[in-house]
Amino acid sequence: MNNYSSSSFSTVFFLVAVFIGMGILIYHSVDITKENGQLRETVETMQTSVETLSTANVALKTENASLKTANSTYTTDNHTLKADLEKAAAEMISLKALVANNTTELEKLRHENSILTTEKLRLNKLQSADSRSPTDNHEVLQSTLIPTDLELWMKVATVIIVMGILFIGYTLHIFFKDRSQKRVAFQKAIYVNRGFKLSLK
């Protein structure tokens, strides 16, 4: 009787221990399953974030390459503009020197014209005193002196006008070229900014 009671107690205790252990195992299994599910969701979210970051990184690399190309182009254009500016400055110095020379030449021509006018008056007085025809004398002076004088004046005026037109045309070309480049750079900056915001979204 005692043996039977002892064996029954042992069996019941064993079964209770087994059930308790199974309950604990089941509880931990459910807990671990939940944690695994959460970890899977976290990993999937991280993978999605990594893919998004990778896509954004590729877009940024592409934009960076475009910006490097644009920077190289701007650097080349800057060097070209500096060279054009130096050339324009040199031409301006040459034009100033030419204008100074032309001014000196004009003063010289004015002086010669004054001398010729004085000489003409003197000859007219002499011709009047000698009872010669002033019309003939006037025609001689016109055929020898005045056409040459007018031709020089016309050449000087033509040179000055041509140089002025060339200088104004070159200045307008530089101005519109710089304005066009600034407008293109501003539009590229807007496009890059919009592309960057879209890639972040």
MARZAZA-283834 format. One line per field, with one value per atom (N, C-alpha, C): residue in one letter; atom name; residue number from 1; x, y negated, z. Coordinates in Angstrom, 2 decimals. Example, Ala and Ser with C-alpha at 12.3 -4.5 7.8 and 13.67 -1.06 7.14 Angstrom:
# MARZAZA-283834
dotor a,a,a,s,s,s
pati N,CA,C,N,CA,C
rolum 1,1,1,2,2,2
px 13.19,12.30,13.20,12.85,13.67,12.90
py 5.69,4.50,3.30,2.25,1.06,-0.03
pz 7.80,7.80,7.80,7.08,7.14,7.87
# end
This chain:
# MARZAZA-283834
dotor m,m,m,n,n,n,n,n,n,y,y,y,s,s,s,s,s,s,s,s,s,s,s,s,f,f,f,s,s,s,t,t,t,v,v,v,f,f,f,f,f,f,l,l,l,v,v,v,a,a,a,v,v,v,f,f,f,i,i,i,g,g,g,m,m,m,g,g,g,i,i,i,l,l,l,i,i,i,y,y,y,h,h,h,s,s,s,v,v,v,d,d,d,i,i,i,t,t,t,k,k,k,e,e,e,n,n,n,g,g,g,q,q,q,l,l,l,r,r,r,e,e,e,t,t,t,v,v,v,e,e,e,t,t,t,m,m,m,q,q,q,t,t,t,s,s,s,v,v,v,e,e,e,t,t,t,l,l,l,s,s,s,t,t,t,a,a,a,n,n,n,v,v,v,a,a,a,l,l,l,k,k,k,t,t,t,e,e,e,n,n,n,a,a,a,s,s,s,l,l,l,k,k,k,t,t,t,a,a,a,n,n,n,s,s,s,t,t,t,y,y,y,t,t,t,t,t,t,d,d,d,n,n,n,h,h,h,t,t,t,l,l,l,k,k,k,a,a,a,d,d,d,l,l,l,e,e,e,k,k,k,a,a,a,a,a,a,a,a,a,e,e,e,m,m,m,i,i,i,s,s,s,l,l,l,k,k,k,a,a,a,l,l,l,v,v,v,a,a,a,n,n,n,n,n,n,t,t,t,t,t,t,e,e,e,l,l,l,e,e,e,k,k,k,l,l,l,r,r,r,h,h,h,e,e,e,n,n,n,s,s,s,i,i,i,l,l,l,t,t,t,t,t,t,e,e,e,k,k,k,l,l,l,r,r,r,l,l,l,n,n,n,k,k,k,l,l,l,q,q,q,s,s,s,a,a,a,d,d,d,s,s,s,r,r,r,s,s,s,p,p,p,t,t,t,d,d,d,n,n,n,h,h,h,e,e,e,v,v,v,l,l,l,q,q,q,s,s,s,t,t,t,l,l,l,i,i,i,p,p,p,t,t,t,d,d,d,l,l,l,e,e,e,l,l,l,w,w,w,m,m,m,k,k,k,v,v,v,a,a,a,t,t,t,v,v,v,i,i,i,i,i,i,v,v,v,m,m,m,g,g,g,i,i,i,l,l,l,f,f,f,i,i,i,g,g,g,y,y,y,t,t,t,l,l,l,h,h,h,i,i,i,f,f,f,f,f,f,k,k,k,d,d,d,r,r,r,s,s,s,q,q,q,k,k,k,r,r,r,v,v,v,a,a,a,f,f,f,q,q,q,k,k,k,a,a,a,i,i,i,y,y,y,v,v,v,n,n,n,r,r,r,g,g,g,f,f,f,k,k,k,l,l,l,s,s,s,l,l,l,k,k,k
pati N,CA,C,N,CA,C,N,CA,C,N,CA,C,N,CA,C,N,CA,C,N,CA,C,N,CA,C,N,CA,C,N,CA,C,N,CA,C,N,CA,C,N,CA,C,N,CA,C,N,CA,C,N,CA,C,N,CA,C,N,CA,C,N,CA,C,N,CA,C,N,CA,C,N,CA,C,N,CA,C,N,CA,C,N,CA,C,N,CA,C,N,CA,C,N,CA,C,N,CA,C,N,CA,C,N,CA,C,N,CA,C,N,CA,C,N,CA,C,N,CA,C,N,CA,C,N,CA,C,N,CA,C,N,CA,C,N,CA,C,N,CA,C,N,CA,C,N,CA,C,N,CA,C,N,CA,C,N,CA,C,N,CA,C,N,CA,C,N,CA,C,N,CA,C,N,CA,C,N,CA,C,N,CA,C,N,CA,C,N,CA,C,N,CA,C,N,CA,C,N,CA,C,N,CA,C,N,CA,C,N,CA,C,N,CA,C,N,CA,C,N,CA,C,N,CA,C,N,CA,C,N,CA,C,N,CA,C,N,CA,C,N,CA,C,N,CA,C,N,CA,C,N,CA,C,N,CA,C,N,CA,C,N,CA,C,N,CA,C,N,CA,C,N,CA,C,N,CA,C,N,CA,C,N,CA,C,N,CA,C,N,CA,C,N,CA,C,N,CA,C,N,CA,C,N,CA,C,N,CA,C,N,CA,C,N,CA,C,N,CA,C,N,CA,C,N,CA,C,N,CA,C,N,CA,C,N,CA,C,N,CA,C,N,CA,C,N,CA,C,N,CA,C,N,CA,C,N,CA,C,N,CA,C,N,CA,C,N,CA,C,N,CA,C,N,CA,C,N,CA,C,N,CA,C,N,CA,C,N,CA,C,N,CA,C,N,CA,C,N,CA,C,N,CA,C,N,CA,C,N,CA,C,N,CA,C,N,CA,C,N,CA,C,N,CA,C,N,CA,C,N,CA,C,N,CA,C,N,CA,C,N,CA,C,N,CA,C,N,CA,C,N,CA,C,N,CA,C,N,CA,C,N,CA,C,N,CA,C,N,CA,C,N,CA,C,N,CA,C,N,CA,C,N,CA,C,N,CA,C,N,CA,C,N,CA,C,N,CA,C,N,CA,C,N,CA,C,N,CA,C,N,CA,C,N,CA,C,N,CA,C,N,CA,C,N,CA,C,N,CA,C,N,CA,C,N,CA,C,N,CA,C,N,CA,C,N,CA,C,N,CA,C,N,CA,C,N,CA,C,N,CA,C,N,CA,C,N,CA,C,N,CA,C,N,CA,C,N,CA,C,N,CA,C,N,CA,C,N,CA,C,N,CA,C,N,CA,C,N,CA,C,N,CA,C,N,CA,C,N,CA,C,N,CA,C,N,CA,C,N,CA,C,N,CA,C,N,CA,C,N,CA,C,N,CA,C,N,CA,C,N,CA,C,N,CA,C,N,CA,C,N,CA,C,N,CA,C,N,CA,C,N,CA,C,N,CA,C,N,CA,C,N,CA,C,N,CA,C,N,CA,C,N,CA,C,N,CA,C,N,CA,C,N,CA,C,N,CA,C,N,CA,C
rolum 1,1,1,2,2,2,3,3,3,4,4,4,5,5,5,6,6,6,7,7,7,8,8,8,9,9,9,10,10,10,11,11,11,12,12,12,13,13,13,14,14,14,15,15,15,16,16,16,17,17,17,18,18,18,19,19,19,20,20,20,21,21,21,22,22,22,23,23,23,24,24,24,25,25,25,26,26,26,27,27,27,28,28,28,29,29,29,30,30,30,31,31,31,32,32,32,33,33,33,34,34,34,35,35,35,36,36,36,37,37,37,38,38,38,39,39,39,40,40,40,41,41,41,42,42,42,43,43,43,44,44,44,45,45,45,46,46,46,47,47,47,48,48,48,49,49,49,50,50,50,51,51,51,52,52,52,53,53,53,54,54,54,55,55,55,56,56,56,57,57,57,58,58,58,59,59,59,60,60,60,61,61,61,62,62,62,63,63,63,64,64,64,65,65,65,66,66,66,67,67,67,68,68,68,69,69,69,70,70,70,71,71,71,72,72,72,73,73,73,74,74,74,75,75,75,76,76,76,77,77,77,78,78,78,79,79,79,80,80,80,81,81,81,82,82,82,83,83,83,84,84,84,85,85,85,86,86,86,87,87,87,88,88,88,89,89,89,90,90,90,91,91,91,92,92,92,93,93,93,94,94,94,95,95,95,96,96,96,97,97,97,98,98,98,99,99,99,100,100,100,101,101,101,102,102,102,103,103,103,104,104,104,105,105,105,106,106,106,107,107,107,108,108,108,109,109,109,110,110,110,111,111,111,112,112,112,113,113,113,114,114,114,115,115,115,116,116,116,117,117,117,118,118,118,119,119,119,120,120,120,121,121,121,122,122,122,123,123,123,124,124,124,125,125,125,126,126,126,127,127,127,128,128,128,129,129,129,130,130,130,131,131,131,132,132,132,133,133,133,134,134,134,135,135,135,136,136,136,137,137,137,138,138,138,139,139,139,140,140,140,141,141,141,142,142,142,143,143,143,144,144,144,145,145,145,146,146,146,147,147,147,148,148,148,149,149,149,150,150,150,151,151,151,152,152,152,153,153,153,154,154,154,155,155,155,156,156,156,157,157,157,158,158,158,159,159,159,160,160,160,161,161,161,162,162,162,163,163,163,164,164,164,165,165,165,166,166,166,167,167,167,168,168,168,169,169,169,170,170,170,171,171,171,172,172,172,173,173,173,174,174,174,175,175,175,176,176,176,177,177,177,178,178,178,179,179,179,180,180,180,181,181,181,182,182,182,183,183,183,184,184,184,185,185,185,186,186,186,187,187,187,188,188,188,189,189,189,190,190,190,191,191,191,192,192,192,193,193,193,194,194,194,195,195,195,196,196,196,197,197,197,198,198,198,199,199,199,200,200,200,201,201,201
px 0.81,0.00,0.85,1.84,2.76,3.55,3.92,4.67,3.83,2.57,1.68,1.49,1.33,1.16,2.42,3.55,4.83,5.03,4.74,4.91,3.92,2.70,1.70,2.15,2.68,3.16,4.30,5.19,6.33,5.84,4.84,4.32,3.65,2.84,2.16,3.17,4.18,5.21,5.96,6.25,6.95,6.10,4.78,3.90,3.74,3.62,3.51,4.77,5.93,7.19,7.29,6.81,6.86,5.95,4.72,3.79,4.32,4.89,5.45,6.58,7.45,8.55,8.06,7.03,6.47,5.84,5.14,4.54,5.58,6.67,7.75,8.34,8.57,9.12,8.19,6.85,5.90,5.88,5.92,5.93,7.16,8.33,9.55,9.54,8.92,8.83,7.99,6.83,5.96,6.69,7.38,8.11,9.20,9.94,11.01,10.43,9.25,8.61,8.21,7.65,7.31,8.55,9.61,10.84,11.40,11.32,11.80,10.98,9.65,8.81,9.16,9.36,9.76,11.11,12.04,13.36,13.25,12.38,12.20,11.65,10.64,10.10,11.16,11.97,13.04,14.05,14.40,15.37,14.81,13.53,12.91,12.88,12.54,12.55,13.95,14.94,16.32,16.75,16.34,16.69,16.06,14.78,14.13,14.86,15.24,15.98,17.32,17.99,19.29,19.12,18.06,17.82,17.53,16.71,16.41,17.68,18.51,19.76,20.70,20.69,21.55,21.10,19.77,19.24,19.59,19.40,19.75,21.23,22.05,23.50,23.89,23.24,23.52,23.12,21.92,21.48,22.45,22.91,23.86,25.18,25.63,26.86,26.70,25.52,25.26,25.25,24.56,24.53,25.92,26.71,28.07,28.92,28.74,29.48,29.06,27.72,27.24,27.79,27.82,28.35,29.84,30.57,32.00,32.21,31.38,31.48,31.15,30.05,29.67,30.76,31.37,32.43,33.64,33.94,35.06,34.76,33.49,33.09,33.17,32.68,32.74,34.17,35.05,36.46,37.08,36.76,37.28,36.74,35.42,34.83,35.44,35.74,36.35,37.71,38.51,39.82,39.66,38.66,38.43,38.03,37.14,36.70,37.86,38.73,39.89,40.80,41.00,41.83,41.19,39.84,39.15,39.24,39.14,39.23,40.61,41.64,43.00,43.20,42.64,42.75,42.03,40.80,40.04,40.79,41.43,42.20,43.36,44.04,45.14,44.64,43.49,42.93,42.50,42.00,41.61,42.82,43.94,45.16,45.62,45.53,45.91,45.00,43.67,42.74,43.01,43.34,43.67,44.90,45.91,47.12,46.81,45.95,45.59,44.80,43.88,43.11,44.02,45.00,45.96,46.75,47.17,47.92,47.04,45.76,44.84,44.59,44.49,44.30,45.49,46.68,47.88,47.89,47.49,47.45,46.42,45.25,44.24,44.73,45.42,45.98,46.99,47.78,48.76,48.08,47.00,46.26,45.61,45.08,44.49,45.53,46.70,47.77,48.15,48.28,48.64,47.53,46.27,45.16,45.17,45.50,45.60,46.70,47.85,48.95,48.54,47.86,47.43,46.40,45.52,44.53,45.21,46.19,46.94,47.68,48.28,49.01,48.07,46.89,45.91,45.49,45.26,44.89,46.01,47.24,48.38,48.48,48.27,48.33,47.21,46.01,44.90,45.20,45.83,46.20,47.22,48.20,49.21,48.58,47.64,46.99,46.14,45.50,44.72,45.63,46.79,47.73,48.29,48.49,49.04,47.97,46.69,45.56,45.41,45.63,45.42,44.02,43.59,42.24,42.22,41.43,41.33,40.67,39.84,39.16,40.15,41.11,42.12,42.98,43.38,44.22,43.48,42.18,41.36,41.27,41.10,41.02,42.33,43.48,44.79,44.95,44.59,44.72,43.79,42.57,41.63,42.13,42.77,43.22,44.46,45.24,46.49,46.42,45.73,45.79,44.51,43.37,42.13,41.69,41.72,41.30,42.14,43.45,44.31,43.95,43.69,43.31,42.00,40.99,39.71,39.86,40.71,40.91,41.50,42.46,43.04,42.00,41.19,40.14,39.15,38.78,37.83,38.43,39.73,40.38,40.40,40.77,40.83,39.45,38.42,37.06,36.58,36.90,36.50,37.15,38.44,39.14,38.53,38.25,37.66,36.28,35.45,34.09,34.15,35.01,35.12,35.58,36.59,37.08,36.01,35.23,34.15,33.09,32.72,31.73,32.23,33.50,34.08,34.11,34.48,34.55,33.16,32.17,30.81,30.26,30.51,30.04,30.68,31.98,32.66,32.15,31.92,31.40,30.01,29.13,27.79,27.86,28.80,28.96,29.35,30.30,30.73,29.56,28.81,27.71,26.63,26.16,25.11,25.60,26.86,27.40,27.42,27.88,27.92,26.52,25.56,24.18,23.57,23.84,23.32,23.89,25.20,25.82,25.26,25.00,24.41,23.00,22.22,20.87,20.90,21.80,21.92,22.36,23.31,23.78,22.66,21.80,20.68,19.67,19.35,18.41,18.96,20.26,20.86,20.81,21.02,20.97,19.57,18.52,17.14,16.86,17.33,17.10,17.80,19.02,19.76,19.06,18.56,17.89,16.62,15.82,14.60,14.92,15.95,16.34,16.80,17.52,17.99,16.83,15.80,14.64,13.86,13.69,12.98,13.70,15.01,15.78,15.67,15.57,15.41,14.02,13.01,11.68,11.62
py 1.19,0.00,-1.25,-1.22,-2.35,-2.46,-1.32,-1.34,-1.90,-1.55,-2.04,-3.55,-4.02,-5.45,-6.19,-5.62,-6.27,-6.33,-5.24,-5.24,-6.17,-6.28,-7.21,-8.64,-8.94,-10.30,-10.65,-9.67,-9.91,-10.15,-9.35,-9.49,-10.84,-11.23,-12.51,-13.66,-13.55,-14.59,-14.69,-13.54,-13.52,-14.18,-13.79,-14.36,-15.86,-16.27,-17.71,-18.44,-17.86,-18.47,-18.52,-17.42,-17.40,-18.48,-18.60,-19.62,-21.04,-21.21,-22.54,-22.85,-21.87,-22.09,-22.35,-21.55,-21.77,-23.15,-23.58,-24.91,-26.01,-25.80,-26.79,-26.82,-25.63,-25.54,-26.18,-25.87,-26.46,-27.98,-28.48,-29.93,-30.57,-29.95,-30.49,-30.36,-29.26,-29.10,-30.20,-30.48,-31.55,-32.89,-33.12,-34.38,-34.52,-33.43,-33.45,-33.65,-33.00,-33.17,-34.63,-35.27,-36.68,-37.53,-37.24,-38.00,-37.80,-36.55,-36.28,-37.06,-37.11,-37.87,-39.35,-39.89,-41.30,-41.54,-40.58,-40.73,-40.67,-39.80,-39.73,-41.05,-41.60,-42.88,-43.98,-43.96,-44.95,-44.79,-43.51,-43.25,-43.68,-43.38,-43.80,-45.32,-45.99,-47.46,-47.99,-47.37,-47.80,-47.55,-46.40,-46.11,-47.14,-47.49,-48.51,-49.85,-50.18,-51.43,-51.40,-50.26,-50.12,-50.26,-49.64,-49.76,-51.22,-51.88,-53.30,-54.14,-53.87,-54.62,-54.32,-53.05,-52.70,-53.43,-53.49,-54.21,-55.70,-56.25,-57.67,-57.90,-56.93,-57.06,-57.05,-56.16,-56.10,-57.41,-57.93,-59.21,-60.34,-60.32,-61.36,-61.24,-60.00,-59.81,-60.34,-60.07,-60.56,-62.10,-62.69,-64.14,-64.72,-64.00,-64.45,-64.44,-63.37,-63.31,-64.44,-64.73,-65.83,-67.17,-67.32,-68.57,-68.71,-67.60,-67.66,-68.06,-67.46,-67.82,-69.30,-69.74,-71.15,-72.07,-71.64,-72.43,-72.52,-71.39,-71.41,-72.34,-72.28,-73.17,-74.63,-74.92,-76.29,-76.77,-75.84,-76.21,-76.55,-75.71,-75.98,-77.31,-77.52,-78.78,-79.98,-79.76,-80.84,-81.21,-80.18,-80.43,-81.15,-80.69,-81.32,-82.78,-83.03,-84.40,-85.28,-84.69,-85.45,-85.80,-84.80,-85.06,-86.14,-86.04,-87.04,-88.42,-88.43,-89.71,-90.32,-89.47,-89.98,-90.48,-89.72,-90.15,-91.47,-91.59,-92.84,-94.00,-93.72,-94.79,-95.23,-94.24,-94.58,-95.38,-94.95,-95.70,-97.11,-97.21,-98.54,-99.46,-98.88,-99.68,-100.11,-99.14,-99.47,-100.55,-100.43,-101.43,-102.80,-102.82,-104.10,-104.73,-103.87,-104.38,-104.88,-104.11,-104.52,-105.82,-105.94,-107.18,-108.36,-108.11,-109.18,-109.58,-108.55,-108.84,-109.59,-109.14,-109.82,-111.26,-111.45,-112.82,-113.70,-113.12,-113.87,-114.16,-113.14,-113.32,-114.39,-114.37,-115.38,-116.79,-116.92,-118.22,-118.68,-117.69,-118.01,-118.47,-117.72,-118.09,-119.46,-119.73,-121.06,-122.17,-121.87,-122.87,-123.09,-121.99,-122.11,-122.83,-122.51,-123.17,-124.67,-125.03,-126.45,-127.13,-126.43,-126.98,-127.15,-126.10,-126.15,-127.27,-127.46,-128.54,-129.91,-130.04,-131.31,-131.54,-130.42,-130.53,-130.87,-130.28,-130.55,-132.02,-132.55,-133.97,-134.85,-134.47,-135.25,-135.24,-134.03,-133.91,-134.69,-134.63,-135.40,-136.90,-137.35,-138.77,-139.11,-138.20,-138.43,-138.43,-137.51,-137.45,-138.70,-139.18,-140.41,-141.59,-141.58,-142.68,-142.57,-141.35,-141.16,-141.11,-141.39,-141.37,-140.01,-138.92,-137.57,-137.10,-136.02,-135.51,-134.67,-135.06,-134.25,-132.92,-132.86,-131.58,-130.53,-130.89,-129.92,-129.48,-130.44,-130.10,-129.19,-129.46,-128.64,-127.22,-127.06,-125.72,-124.98,-125.68,-125.03,-124.50,-125.34,-124.90,-123.72,-123.77,-122.67,-121.37,-121.41,-120.19,-119.60,-120.42,-119.90,-119.62,-120.49,-120.39,-119.87,-120.45,-120.15,-118.69,-118.07,-116.65,-115.74,-115.97,-115.15,-115.33,-116.56,-116.83,-116.13,-116.20,-115.54,-114.03,-113.48,-112.02,-111.54,-112.29,-111.91,-111.96,-113.03,-113.15,-112.00,-111.63,-110.52,-109.20,-108.97,-107.74,-107.66,-108.77,-108.80,-108.55,-109.23,-109.05,-107.62,-107.00,-105.62,-104.66,-104.84,-103.97,-104.07,-105.30,-105.50,-104.86,-105.03,-104.46,-102.94,-102.34,-100.87,-100.32,-100.97,-100.49,-100.62,-101.70,-101.87,-100.79,-100.47,-99.41,-98.07,-97.74,-96.47,-96.38,-97.46,-97.45,-97.28,-98.00,-97.87,-96.47,-95.90,-94.54,-93.52,-93.66,-92.70,-92.81,-94.04,-94.24,-93.61,-93.82,-93.22,-91.70,-91.16,-89.70,-89.13,-89.75,-89.28,-89.38,-90.49,-90.69,-89.63,-89.39,-88.41,-86.98,-86.70,-85.38,-85.11,-86.08,-85.92,-85.78,-86.57,-86.49,-85.14,-84.58,-83.27,-82.17,-82.25,-81.23,-81.28,-82.49,-82.59,-82.01,-82.25,-81.70,-80.18,-79.59,-78.12,-77.54,-78.21,-77.73,-77.76,-78.84,-78.94,-77.84,-77.56,-76.48,-75.12,-74.89,-73.63,-73.48,-74.59,-74.52,-74.16,-74.76,-74.42,-72.95,-72.46,-71.06,-70.12,-70.45,-69.61,-69.60,-70.76,-70.85,-70.00,-70.10,-69.29,-67.80,-67.43,-66.02,-65.48,-66.33,-65.90,-65.68,-66.59,-66.42,-65.17,-64.94,-63.74,-62.46,-62.46,-61.27,-61.01,-62.09,-61.92,-61.36,-61.79,-61.25,-59.77
pz 0.00,0.00,0.00,0.85,0.90,-0.39,-0.94,-2.20,-3.33,-3.31,-4.36,-4.25,-3.03,-2.83,-3.21,-2.88,-3.22,-4.71,-5.41,-6.87,-7.54,-7.00,-7.57,-7.39,-6.22,-5.97,-6.92,-7.11,-8.02,-9.44,-9.83,-11.20,-11.38,-10.37,-10.45,-10.46,-9.60,-9.55,-10.87,-11.48,-12.76,-13.84,-13.84,-14.85,-14.67,-13.38,-13.12,-13.60,-13.31,-13.74,-15.25,-15.89,-17.35,-17.94,-17.39,-17.89,-17.67,-16.46,-16.19,-17.16,-17.38,-18.33,-19.74,-20.15,-21.48,-21.58,-20.49,-20.50,-20.64,-19.87,-19.96,-21.37,-21.94,-23.30,-24.33,-24.14,-25.09,-24.97,-23.74,-23.52,-24.17,-23.93,-24.54,-26.06,-26.54,-28.00,-28.62,-27.97,-28.48,-28.41,-27.29,-27.13,-28.18,-28.39,-29.39,-30.80,-31.04,-32.36,-32.59,-31.54,-31.66,-31.92,-31.16,-31.35,-32.75,-33.25,-34.61,-35.64,-35.42,-36.33,-36.31,-35.10,-35.00,-35.66,-35.44,-36.07,-37.59,-38.10,-39.55,-40.09,-39.40,-39.83,-39.79,-38.71,-38.60,-39.72,-40.01,-41.09,-42.43,-42.67,-43.94,-44.06,-42.93,-42.95,-43.23,-42.58,-42.80,-44.24,-44.80,-46.20,-47.13,-46.84,-47.66,-47.55,-46.30,-46.10,-46.81,-46.76,-47.43,-48.94,-49.49,-50.93,-51.31,-50.46,-50.73,-50.67,-49.63,-49.52,-50.68,-51.12,-52.27,-53.52,-53.72,-54.89,-54.81,-53.59,-53.41,-53.61,-53.16,-53.33,-54.79,-55.57,-57.01,-57.68,-57.27,-57.83,-57.48,-56.22,-55.80,-56.55,-56.78,-57.55,-58.97,-59.56,-60.92,-60.94,-59.95,-59.87,-59.62,-58.79,-58.51,-59.77,-60.57,-61.84,-62.77,-62.80,-63.63,-63.16,-61.82,-61.27,-61.56,-61.48,-61.80,-63.25,-64.14,-65.57,-65.78,-65.12,-65.24,-64.67,-63.54,-62.93,-63.87,-64.50,-65.46,-66.63,-67.10,-68.20,-67.78,-66.55,-66.06,-65.89,-65.43,-65.27,-66.62,-67.62,-68.97,-69.51,-69.31,-69.75,-69.02,-67.72,-66.94,-67.50,-67.82,-68.42,-69.77,-70.54,-71.84,-71.68,-70.69,-70.45,-69.97,-69.11,-68.67,-69.84,-70.73,-71.90,-72.79,-72.97,-73.77,-73.12,-71.78,-71.07,-71.23,-71.10,-71.28,-72.71,-73.67,-75.06,-75.28,-74.67,-74.80,-74.15,-72.99,-72.33,-73.21,-73.83,-74.72,-75.93,-76.47,-77.61,-77.18,-75.94,-75.44,-75.34,-74.85,-74.76,-76.16,-77.11,-78.49,-79.07,-78.76,-79.26,-78.66,-77.36,-76.72,-77.37,-77.61,-78.25,-79.66,-80.36,-81.72,-81.72,-80.73,-80.63,-80.32,-79.42,-79.11,-80.35,-81.12,-82.35,-83.35,-83.42,-84.35,-83.92,-82.59,-82.10,-82.46,-82.28,-82.66,-84.15,-84.93,-86.38,-86.77,-86.05,-86.34,-86.02,-84.88,-84.54,-85.58,-86.05,-87.08,-88.37,-88.73,-89.93,-89.80,-88.58,-88.36,-88.50,-87.94,-88.04,-89.50,-90.26,-91.67,-92.44,-92.06,-92.73,-92.46,-91.22,-90.89,-91.69,-91.80,-92.59,-94.05,-94.58,-95.97,-96.19,-95.22,-95.35,-95.36,-94.47,-94.43,-95.74,-96.23,-97.50,-98.64,-98.60,-99.64,-99.63,-98.43,-98.33,-98.85,-98.50,-98.97,-100.48,-101.08,-102.54,-103.21,-102.56,-103.13,-103.13,-102.02,-101.98,-103.04,-103.21,-104.25,-105.63,-105.85,-107.16,-107.40,-106.33,-106.50,-106.82,-106.18,-106.44,-107.84,-108.34,-109.68,-110.74,-110.36,-111.31,-111.97,-111.20,-111.74,-111.39,-112.07,-111.85,-110.57,-109.58,-108.36,-108.58,-109.66,-109.93,-110.35,-111.21,-111.64,-110.47,-109.62,-108.46,-107.51,-107.33,-106.43,-106.95,-108.27,-108.85,-108.70,-108.83,-108.66,-107.25,-106.24,-104.83,-104.53,-105.11,-104.87,-105.46,-106.62,-107.28,-106.63,-105.90,-105.34,-103.85,-103.11,-101.64,-101.01,-101.35,-100.63,-100.79,-101.98,-102.07,-101.19,-101.15,-100.30,-98.84,-98.43,-97.04,-96.69,-97.56,-97.30,-97.26,-98.09,-98.11,-96.78,-96.26,-94.96,-93.85,-93.87,-92.86,-92.96,-94.16,-94.36,-93.89,-94.14,-93.69,-92.17,-91.54,-90.07,-89.48,-90.03,-89.51,-89.71,-90.87,-91.13,-90.14,-89.88,-88.93,-87.54,-87.09,-85.75,-85.67,-86.71,-86.69,-86.68,-87.51,-87.56,-86.23,-85.61,-84.31,-83.23,-83.29,-82.31,-82.46,-83.72,-83.95,-83.47,-83.78,-83.33,-81.81,-81.14,-79.67,-79.06,-79.58,-79.05,-79.30,-80.50,-80.80,-79.88,-79.65,-78.76,-77.32,-76.85,-75.49,-75.35,-76.35,-76.30,-76.34,-77.14,-77.20,-75.84,-75.17,-73.84,-72.85,-72.91,-71.96,-72.12,-73.38,-73.60,-73.34,-73.63,-73.35,-71.85,-71.06,-69.60,-69.04,-69.58,-69.10,-69.41,-70.61,-70.98,-70.10,-69.80,-68.95,-67.55,-67.02,-65.68,-65.66,-66.73,-66.78,-66.83,-67.64,-67.72,-66.39,-65.70,-64.40,-63.38,-63.43,-62.48,-62.74,-64.02,-64.33,-63.93,-64.11,-63.68,-62.17,-61.45,-59.99,-59.53,-60.17,-59.82,-60.11,-61.26,-61.64,-60.66,-60.28,-59.33,-57.98,-57.54,-56.24,-56.25,-57.35,-57.44,-57.49,-58.26,-58.34,-57.01,-56.22,-54.91,-53.95,-53.99,-53.12,-53.50,-54.80,-55.23,-54.82,-54.90,-54.51,-53.02,-52.21,-50.76,-50.44,-51.19,-50.97,-51.33
# end
